[in-house]
Amino acid sequence: MSMTSKLYHEQRSTQICYPWQTHVQIDRLMLQYLLMTQVYKQHSCDPNFPVQIIDKIEEFLANEDVFSNPEKHEGLIDEMKVQIALITNNSPYAEVRAVVDNHDDPDMPCSTIRAWIIGTFFACCISFINCFFDVRFPSIYVLSPVPQLLAFPVGKLFERVLPDVGITLFGVRHSLNPGRFSRKEHMLITIMANIAKSVPYTNYIIWIQVLPRYFGQAYARNVGYQIMITLSTNFIGYGLAGLCRRFLVYPAYCVWPSSLVTVALNSAFHDQSIEAATVPGPFKSIWKMTRLRFFLWAFGLMFVYFWLPNYLFAALSIFSWMAWIAPSNGDLANITGSYNGLSFNPVPTFDWNVLMYALDPLMVPFFSTFNFFLGTFFSGLIVIAIYYTNTWNTAYLPINSNRPWDHFAQPYNVTAIIDDKGIFDGPKYEAYSPPFLSAANAVIYMFFFAVYSATVAYGALYHRHEIMLGFRDIWSGMKQWWAARLGKAKGVDRENTAEEDLHLLDVHNRLMRQYPEVPEWWYMICLAVSIAVGMAGIAAYPTNTTPWVVLYGIALCLVFIVPIGIIMAMTGVEVTLNVLAEFIGGVWVEGNAIAMCFFKSYGYVTCAHAVSFLKDLKLAHYLKIPPRYTFWAQMVPTLVSSFISIGILQYQVDIKDICTKNAPFRFTCPGNNTFFTAAVFWGTVGPRKIWGIGGQYAPTLIGFPFGVLIVVFFYMLSRRWPKNAIIRNAHPVVMLNGALLWAPYNLAYIWPAVPVAAFSWLYLKKRFLAFWSKYNFVASAAFSCGVAISAVVIFFAVQISDIQVDWWGNSVVSSGCDGSGDCVLKVLPEGEYFGPRVGEFH
């Protein structure tokens, strides 16, 4: 491309006017070249972008004769015109075009009184339910489609019965009934509920502090302590989310698959005028059903069906049919069991809640689901190899447990190695036991290490262009702000190059430019207050933790937020920093488990919340909701849900047998147990003893170089064979993330999603695109709503009153080796223990 490259550099100093501008000042053909060059940079390795279009772009960019004899290549030039028109006037992705409008009505009601009343109400409800069921196994979460579903009839009711009365503030009239309940009001309510759905991560710290079976620290029940640390961790991610908008919200390649489901459901309610379009479906069927009617049918069927696996016939949920053939066979239970085993089982469940636990197969692209499954499957083989070779004494323990164990193969008693302040006591530790991991738990730690190094390497190799573009935009914004402060001009003159204005190729960015942006200092104030409250809470109570831990969390987030956000935005798979945060924190405050937990919480939550808030910003971006409305729709529910979660926790800690095998309502606390395991390993005992030189699990640190190597390997393959479909759709970070599913979950929570995803994304989307576009994401939302609302009804209708259906279909799940999890490969002789001898570990 020597000639075209030369022309490109010659035109760098020329003002470029895009197709939507009125005056064209450079040759249109050169403009096409410049624009398609930037499109190719962004999308050449994008698995969501159609590979056929990439081939056409390559042909156009590589053909010098196009510039010399354009009349001979009219077909190719016209194809590029079509692609430019599509990219500039809509989205390059079919899944986005299917549900997101490429136009806007600025006068549509949005931040209305009724929207805030309904949104606050549902934010309270969803926060209550999610906090209450967080300790259940498997957990039941009410996701945003549920309040989104219920908000529509409530909004229409308000539209019908409320009078058109109101007040005028700052020249704007605010009425109880401004007219028709709009899609923007509906989405603002959904964003408020979506923010409130998350359970504060500091709840886990409080759980393991309060309960006697963990650390038994009574001061943690203090409401003031809980409020300060909860508010701090819940708000701290907003500041970084605001700074990262240019990297993770504005670019078109940041699709955010989960947001498309929400947009599709919104369209199903509000686009009735165009919903009657007839589309061809499978088996020569013709579908005239509106998306709203389809949603109601799918929701109703799932609501009724979920009574079977959740209450009447539990065996359908944990379908360990292979283990039931010989219930006392430990090997069969370990390999094929879906309750305590690894679930290498071709048909492990008939429960949609289990099937979609790791990934929603209708929501995320097929390549994400399949890559995730491959990571889980192959890491499962490593688990089997470690267990049956008795590596690290794992054969004495359950194969897939997430709890720490002592050398007597009993749950680890952390109170036996700490003093009255919760600090590590060396002599007590030497007289008791080092902690041990199950085979599955050891494997996921190794792959956690791999994921972190792979994430950084992936961002550097695959998305360095986009990352630099984001930094360039930030620098440009800073120059404009500085010029405005100095009164030099309303804006800063600069070269309007194709590279710098690439974001303007996206129609949604252009439509959003008419609304005032949220100033960065709004986010900075939120960040500063969160830091101050968190540091005060840690310092004011006997946490034995330095308040500077809060700043450590921000520093860790700054390194990872952009690559993690890009992966989440493109694949729907989130990389979490919990293990890396506890690794660093454990080294820093070795022996102090609670201090390590604060390091972990701030290191993990800051990034996780920032990614979550960015996803909601993209949702508002798709619906053209003014950014300042979105800001307050995030802030208020966060505050409300924080206080609700504290109230729920205050109640639940007093439930009899909570977080034990005998807990009522399946409140066995899988997340709390995992958090406690990490607290013991990384905090009380410390990573130096376990992962340091001579440490038992030091070999798992091979994950760090392995993560980099596997990304480099796939990157080199993609450079060598860029058009190979398999390599193009291979995502090394998602594969590695799939290996983290184990302990206590297993293949049952991802394998059944693969055929569903293949049917949706490979069969329906390719052969019946109109049918898929109309119904796919609506089906995802309907099934999620059906499961969540059915679970709530079942719990409060029958389970809370302890009304049980006692028959084989329910009891078989907890029977045999798979049900008990007690059938291990090796059994200790009475009075014996495994591992290093007492006095030989330090």
N, C-alpha and C positions, 0 to 999 in steps of 0.2 A: 504494500500500500504506500509506496514511496511518493507517488505524485499526489495522492489524496492527502497524505500526511503533510506534505509541504503546503498544500492549499489550506489545510486546517490551521497551521501555524500562521500563515499569511493573514487569515481572517480573524485571528485572536483579538486584534485591536479594533475590529470593525463592530459597530453597534448592531446587535442582533434583534430583530423584531419577530416575535413568535406568530404563529398562524392566527391567533386570536386578536392580534394587533391590527390597526387600520393601515399603517404605513410599512411597507416592506422595503428595507434599505439594503439588503444583500441578496444575492442570487438564491432562489428558492432551493435549488438543487444542493448548494453548499449547506444551506440551512438543514435540509434533510440529513445530510451527512453528519453534521455536527450533533444534531439531536439523536440520531440513531447510534452514534458513537457512544454517547452517554447512556442511552438505553441499554446498549450491549454491555457496557461496563457493569451496570447494576444487575442485569438479569441473566448474564451468560451462564452463571452457575446456580441460578434460582430454580429449585425443583418445582415451584408453583407456576413458573412461566412456561408457556407452551414451547416445546423444543422445536416444533416446525417453524415457528416464527423466528426463533434464534437462527435457524439455518438460512432463512431468507435474508435476515439482517447481515449475516456473515457474507453471504453472496453479494449483497449490495456494497458493503464496505470494502470487500476485496477486489471488486471489479473496477479497474481504472478506466476501462472503456466507457463506463457509464457517463463520465464527465466529458470524454472526448466525443462520443457519439450517442447522446442521450436518446435520439430517435430510434436507435436499434434496441433499446432496453425499456420501452414504454411500459411493458407488463410489470417488470420489476420495480420501476419507479412508481407506478400506480399502486403497487402492493405496499410500498413504503408510505405513500400518502395515506392509504387506508389505515395502516398501523399508527401513524402519527395522529390522525384524526381520532382513532379509537383511544389512544393513550391520553390525548389532550382533552377529549370531551367525555371520557368515561374512565373505566379502569382496564388495565391490561389483563385482569384476571376474571375468568368467567364466573367464579363463585362470588366475587364482589359485585359484578354487573347484575347477577341474579337477584340481589336483595337490596342494593344501595342505590338510591336515586341520584342522578347527576344534575339535579336542579334544586332550588331552594326558594322558600317563601319567607322573606324576612319579617313579614307582618304576622306570621302565625303565632298564636299565644304559646308561651313557653313557661316562664317562671311565674305562675299564677298562684293565688292564694289556695285554690283547691289542689293544685299539684303539690304544694308544700304540706298541706294537711294529710293527703293520701300518702305521700312519700314518707313522711315522718312516721305515720301509723305502721306502714308495712316494714319500715326499717326496724321498728321496735319488735314486730312479730318475728321477722326472720332472724334477728339477733337472739331472741329468746329461744327459738327452736334449735338453732345451730349450736348454741352454747349448751343447751340441755342434752342434746344427743351426741355431743363431741366425744364423750367417754364410752360410747356404745361400740360394740364390735359386730359387724362392720358399722362404721359411723354412717349416720343419715344426715345429709346436709340439704337444706332448702336453698337451691340456687336461684339466681335472678329470674328465670322464666316463671317461677311460681307467683311471686308478687306481681310480675308483669301480666300474668294471666288474670289475676284477681283484680288488679287495678283498673282494667278496662271497664267491667260492669259498674264498678264504684264510680269511676270518672263519668260514665254516661248517666248514672243516677244523679250525680251532682249537677251535671249539665241540664237535666230535666227539672229538678226540684228547687235548686237555689235561685234566688232572685238576682237580677242584675243591679246590685248595689255595691258601692265601694268607696274608696278614698283616692285622692290625688296627692302623690308625693313627688317632689322635684319635677313636676310637670308631666308625670306619668300616672295614668289612672289604673288603679288596681281594683278589679271587680271580683265579687264572689262567683260570678258567672259571665266570663267574657265571650261566651259563645260555644261553638262546638268543641268538645274535648279533643284536643289535637294530638298528633303523633309526637310532637316535641314535648308536650306536657307528660305524655305517657312514658317517653324515654327518660325524662328527667326523674320521674318517679322510680323507674327501673334502676337508674344509676344510684339513687339514694339507697335503694334496697340492696343493690350489689355491693356497695361499700360496707353495709352493716352485716353482711353475711359472714365475714371473717371472725373467727374466735381469736381474741388477743393471745399472742404467743406467750406473754408473761403468765398466763393462766397455768401453764405447765410448771413454771418455777414455783408458783404458789401451791400447786397440788403436791409436788414432791417435798416442799417445805412443811406443809401442814400435816399430812397424813403420818401416823406413827409408823406405818410399814415402810415408809421412806426415811425422811430425816427428822420428822417430828418437831419442827421449830414453831412453837405456838405464836410467836410475835407476827408471823406471816398472815395471821387472820385479821390483823389490824386493817380496817377499811381505808384509812388514810394512806398507808403504805401501798395497798393494792391500787388505789386511784392514781397515785403519782406515777408508778412504773407503767401502769396500763396506758394512761394518757400519753406518756412520753413515747413509748414504742408504737402506739397507734398513729401518731401524727408525724413522726420523724421522717417518714419516707416522702412526704409531700414536697419538701424542698428540692430533693434531687429529681423527683418526677418533673417538676417545672423546668429544671435546667435541661432535661433530656428530651423535651418535646421535639426538638429539631432532628434528633437521631431516630426516634421510635414512634412518633405520631404522624408527622408531616410526610415522610417518604411513602410512596405508593406500595413499595415492596413489603412494608410492614402491614400485613393483611389482618393479623389478629383473628384467627379462625373462630375462636369462641365468641367474638363480638358479632360475627355474621349470623349466628343462631339467634341472638337477641334482636338484631335488625330484622331478620326474617319474620319473627313472631310479631314484631311491631307492624310490619307491612301487612301481615295477615289480618290484623284488626282494622287497619285504617285505609287499605287500598281496595275496598269492596267494588269500586266502579270498574276496575280492570281485572277482577278476580274470576270473572266468568269465562275467561279465555279457555278454549278447549285445547288440550295437549294430548299427544299419543303416549301411551304407556306400554309396559311389558305385555307380552302375549296378545298383541294386537288390540289392546284395550284403549278406550277413549275416555279421558277424565275431564269432567266439567266441574267437579267439586271445587268450591272456593277453599282457600287456605285456612280460613277460620273454621269452616265446617270440618275440614280434614283434621285440623288440630283438635277439635272437640271429640271427634270419633276416636282418634288415637289416644287422647288423654283418657277418655272414659274406659276404653279397653284395658289400658295399662293400670288404671286405678283399680279396676276389678281384679285383673290378673295378679297384681302384686300381693293380694291377700293370700295366695297360695304359697309362694316361697317365703314370705315374711311371717306367716302366722299358721296357716292351716296345713302346710306340707313343706316343712323346712328342708327336707331332703332335695327338693328341687333347687334350692339355693346352693347347698353344699352337696353336690351330686357325686359323692365318692364311691360310685358303684363298683369300681374295681377293688377297692379296699374292703367293701362289704362281702366280697366273695369269700375271703378268709380273714375275718375281723381280727384274729389274734396274730396274724402274720405281720411282724414289725417292718420287714423290708418292703412288703407290698404297700403298707400304710405310708411309709416314709417317701416312697417314690411317686405313688399315684394318689394318695389321699389329698383331698382339697381342704381339709380342716386344719390339720397340723403338719401335713406333708408338703411335697413340692408340686403335686398335681400334674404330673406327666400323664395326662388323662385326655383322650380325644374329645370327650363330652363331659366337662367338669361342672357345668351349671346351666340352669334355665332361668336365672335371675338377672334381669336387666341392670339392677343396682350393682351386682357383682361384675357383670360383663363390662360396664362402663366405668369401673372404679378408677383404673389407671388413665384411660383416655376414652372419650366419647367417639366411637367409630364413625358416627354420622357427622361429627363436627370437625375433627381434625383431618387433614389430607391422608390418603391411604399410605403414602410413603412414611408418614410419621408413625402410624399405627404399626406398620410392618417392621420398620427399623426398631421400634421399641420392643416388639415381640422378639425379634432376633436377639437383641441384647439380653432379654430375660431368659430365653431358651438356652443360649450358649453359656451364660453364667451359671445356669442351673446345672449344667454338666460339670462345671468346676466345683459346685457345691457337693455334688455326688462324689466326685473324686476325692475331695478333702475329707468327707465324712467316712467313706469306706476304707480310706488308708489311715484313719485315726490321726490325721495331721492336727497338731495342736490339741490333742486329746478330745477332739470333737465327738468321737464315737460314744463317749459316756453321756452325752447331752442330747436333747431333742434336736433334730436336724434343722429345723426352721424356726427356732425361737428368737425373739427379740429381747430376751431378758439376760442379765448377767448371772453367772453361776459361780459357785465356789468349787474347791477341789473335792468336795463330797458329792458333787452333782446335785446340789441343792441351790435354790435361789439365793443369790448373794445378799448377805446381811450387812449392809453398809454401816449400820450403827455400831458394828463390832470393831470398826477401824477408825472411828472418829472420836474426838473429845466432845466436851459439852458445848463447844462453840461451833461444832460441825467441821472442824479442821482435821486433816489427816494426822493420825497418831501412829508413828512408825513401829513402836514395840507391839501395839495391838495388831497391826497389819501382819507383822512377822509371826505372831502367834496364831493367826487365823488362816488366811488364804489369799492368793492373788485372784483377781476375777478372770473368768473365762468366757469366751464367745462361742455360740453355736456355729456350725459350719456356714450356714447361710449368712449369719451376721458378720462373720469374718470376711466373707466374699464381698458383701456390699460396701464394707469400709474400703477395701482395695479399689473398688470401682468408683467410690466417691472421690478418692484421690485422683483417679484417672479423669473423671468428669471435669474437675476444676482446671487442670492443666490443659485439657482438650478444649475447654471453652475459650480460654485466652488465645490458644493457638488458632482455633477456628475463626475467631473474630479478626485476628491479624492477617490470616491467609485469605479468607473468603470475603471479608467485608471491610478491608482497609480503605477502599475508595469511599464507601458510604460514611465511614467514621470520620474521615478527613473532611468530607463535605459538610458534615454536621458541625465540626469545629470551625470550619470556614464561615458557616452561617452565624455561629455564636460571635465570632470576631466581627463580622459585619454588623450585627445588631449592637455590639458594644460601641463600635465607631459611630453609628447613628445616634445612639443615646448620648455619647460624649459630645457630639457636634450640636445636638439639641440643647444640652446643658450650657454650652458655651455661646449659644445663640447664633451660631454660624449659618445654620440653614435648617430647614425642616427635615431634610434628609441628607444623606451623604452620596455624592456622585461617585459612581464606581463603574467599572466595566461590567456591562450586562451580558456576561458570557453564558453560553449554554450550560456549562458545568455548574456555575454558581446559582443559576436560576432553574436548575433541574426540578426542584420541588414544584415550580409553577406548572410543570407539565401535568400535574394531577389536578383535575377539575375540582376536587373537594378542597384543596388548598386555596384555589382561586375564589371559590364561593365563601370560604371562611374569612377571607381578608377584609370583608365589610364589617366584621364584628371586632370590637376592641379586645386586644389580647390581655391576659392576666400579667401584670408586671412581675418581673422576677423578684422584686422586693417583697411582694405578698408572700411568696413561697419562702423567702429567706426569713421573714418574721416568724412564720410557722416553725421553721427549722430551729431558730434560735430559742423560741419558747419551749419547744420539745426538749432541747438539750438541757436547758436550765431546770425544767421540772424533773427530768430523769436524773440529773446529777444530784439535785436536792433530795429526791426520794431515796437514792442509794446511800447518800451520806447521813441522812437523818435516822436511819434504822440500822440495827446491828447486822448488816449484810456482810461485813468484813470484805468489802469490795471497794476499789478505788472508783470515784466518780468519773475519772477520765475514760472509763470503759465506753462511755457514750460516743466520744470522739473516735475511738477505735472502730466502732461500727460504721461510722460515716466514711472513714478512710478505706475500709474494706469494700464498701459499696461503690466508691468512686472507681475502683479498679475493674469491677465486674459488671456494673449496671448496663453498659452499652452492649457488650457481647451477649449477655444473658437475655437482655431485652430483644435483641435481633433474633435470637434463636426462638424465643417464645412467640414473637410476632409472626415468624414465618412458618413455624411447625406446630404451634399449640402445645409444645412441651417445655416445661419450666425447669431450669437448673436452680437448685437451692444451695445456699452457702452454709447450711447449718453445720456440717461436719468440718469444713475448713475453718469456720469461726471457732468451733470448740477445740480444734487442733491447736490453733494459735493461742487461744485463751488458756487451754490446759497447760501449755508450756509456760505461759506468763504467770499464772497463779496456781501452780501445781500444789495439790493437796487441799484446795479450797473449792469444793464442788459448786457451791452456790455462786461464788465469784465467777467461776468458769461459765455457769449458766447465764449470767448477765453478759459476759463477753459473747457467748453464743447468740443470745437473743438480739442484742444490738447489731452484731455482725450479720446475722441472717435476716432479721425483720426489716432493717432499713432498706435492703435491696428488694426483698420480697414485696413489701408494701409499695415501694416505688414502681415496680413492674405492674402491680395490680392497679394502681392509680393511673398509670399510663394507658393501660388497656381501656379503662373507662373514658379517658380523654379521647382515645381513638373512637370509641362508641359515640361520644358527643360530636366528634369530627364528622363521622358518617351521617349523622342526623342533622348537622348544621345547628347545633345548640350553641348559643354564645358562650365563649370560654369562661366569662366571669360568673355566669349562672352555674356552670359546671363546677367551678371552684367551690362555691358555697354549698352546692348539692353534695359535695364530697366531705366538706368540713363538718356540717351539722350532724349527719348520720354517724360519723365517726365518733363524735362526742357522745351522742345518745347511746349508741351500742356499747361503748366502753362501760358506762354505768350499769347497763342491763347485764352484761357479762359478769360484772363483779357481784351483782345480786344473786345470779344463778349459782355462781361458785360458792358463795356463802351458804347457800342451801344444800348443795350437793355434797359437800365435804362431811356432812353429818349423816348421810345415808348409810345404813348398816351394810357392812361387807363391800363397800364401794371399792373398786379397783382390785378385786380378788376373783377367783374362779367361781365363788358362790354369790357374786354380786347379782342383784335383781335387774331385770330388764336388759340383760347382756351388758351392763355397765362395768365391763372388765378393764377399761382404760388402756387400749392398745397404744395410743399415742403417749400416754403418761409413762407406760412401762419402757417404751423406746427412749423417751427423754431421760428417765431415771438411769437406764443402762448407760447412756452417754455421760450422764453426770458422774457416775461411778468411775467409768473408764478414763474419761478425759479430765475430770476434775479432782475427785478424791484420790484416786491412785495416780493419775497423771500420765500423759503420753510418753514421758521419758522412760518409765518403768515398763510400759507395754510396747511402745513403738520405737524406743531409743535403741542405742547400741546394745545388742544382746537381748533386747526385748522379744517376748514370745511372738508377737505379731509384726515385728519389723519387716519381714519379707513382703507384707502387703503394701509397703511404701513403693514397691515397683510400679504401682498404679500411676504415680506422678510422671515418670518418663514414658510409660506406656500410653498415656493419654495424648501426649504430644506426638509420639510416633504414629499412632493410628490416624490422627488427623493429617499429618504430613503424608502418610501412605495414600490415603484417599485423595488428597489434593494432587499428588503426583499422578495418580491414575486418571483424575479428571483432566489434567493438562495433557496427558498422553492420548486419552480417548474421550474427548469432550462430548461426543455425540452418543456415546454408549448409554442406553436407557437405564441399565442397572447401576452403573457408576454415578450417573447424574442424580438418581433418586436415593443413593446411599448417603445417610447422614450420620457420621461417626459420633457426634455428641448425643444424638437421640438414642443410638444403639447403646452407648455407655450408660445413659440415663435409664434404659430398660433394665439394666443389671441391678438397679437400686430397689426394685420392687419387692425383693424377698424380705422375710423376717418382719412380720408374721404372714405377709401375703405371699401369693404364689402364682403359677401359670394360669390358674382359673380366673384371675383378675385381668388377664390381657389376651390369652389365646382365643377365647370365644369372640372377641372383638374383631379379629382378623377377617373371618369370612363375611361378617356384616359390613366391614369397611370395604372389602373387595366388591361386594354386591353393589354398594352405594356408589363408590368412586370409580370403579373400573367398568362395571357393567351399565348401571343406570346413567351415569354421567356421560359416558362415551356414546351410548346408543339412544338414550332418551333425554337429551340435555334439557329440553323444555320441561319435561316431567320432573326431572331431578331438581332443576332450579326452583320450581314452584313448591315442591313438597319436602325436599330432603331436610333442610334446617328446621322446618316446622315440625317434622316428625321427631327430631332430636329434642326440641323444646317440649313437645307434648309428652314424650316418654319420661323426661326428667320431672315434669310437673306431676304426672301420674304417680310416679314412685314416691316423690316427696310428700304429696298431700295424702296418699294412701297410708304411708308410714305414720304420719301424724294422727290420722283418724284411728288407725289400728291401736296405736299406743294409748290414746286417751279414751278409746271406747272399750277396750278389753284388757290390754296388757297391764295398765296401771292398777286395775282391780284384781290382778293375778288370776285372770280367767285363762286357763290353759287347755289346749286340745291334746290330750295324752294318747298318742297312738304311735305305731312304728314309724310312720312318715316323719314324725318330729323327733323321736327319741334316738333313731339310728344315727343321727348326725354326731351325737356325743358318745356313741358307743364304740367299743373296740379300740384298737391301737390308734387309729386316726383321730377318734374323738377325744381320747385321753392325752395323747402325745407322750405317753410314758414308756413306750416300747423302744428302747434305745439299743444300739448295736452291741455295746459292751456294758456289763453290770459290775459294779465294784463289789468285792467281797466285804462282808460286814467288818466295820472298823477300819477299812483301808481308804486311801485317797489317791488321786492321780496327780500328775504334774510334779514340779520340783518339791523336794522335801522341805519340811518346816525348818527354817533357819538358813535355807539356801537361796531364798528370794529376798530381795531388798528393794 
